[in-house]
Amino acid sequence: MSFKKATEVFTDFLEREKQRNIQMLEVSRLLGVDLTFTNDELIKNAEEAYIQYMEKLIVEQAEAVING
């Protein structure tokens, strides 16, 4: 995977976290309790999702090489 593609994938994960945070803001308003994420939490969540994605991709590629 190129650096450009890796950056695009991470950006997609970060955008999903931002959208999730917007939804949590709506829930927070309804409940009267702050359930939103900090910027650090948004980045951490995106990083964790990206790591899981990359681990799965590596396993799939390794299996493809092993299985020919």
Rosetta blueprint (number, residue, H / E / L):
1 M L
2 S L
3 F H
4 K H
5 K H
6 A H
7 T H
8 E H
9 V H
10 F H
11 T H
12 D H
13 F H
14 L H
15 E H
16 R H
17 E H
18 K H
19 Q H
20 R H
21 N H
22 I H
23 Q H
24 M H
25 L H
26 E H
27 V H
28 S H
29 R H
30 L H
31 L H
32 G L
33 V L
34 D L
35 L L
36 T L
37 F L
38 T L
39 N H
40 D H
41 E H
42 L H
43 I H
44 K H
45 N H
46 A H
47 E H
48 E H
49 A H
50 Y H
51 I H
52 Q H
53 Y H
54 M H
55 E H
56 K H
57 L H
58 I H
59 V H
60 E H
61 Q H
62 A H
63 E H
64 A H
65 V H
66 I H
67 N H
68 G L
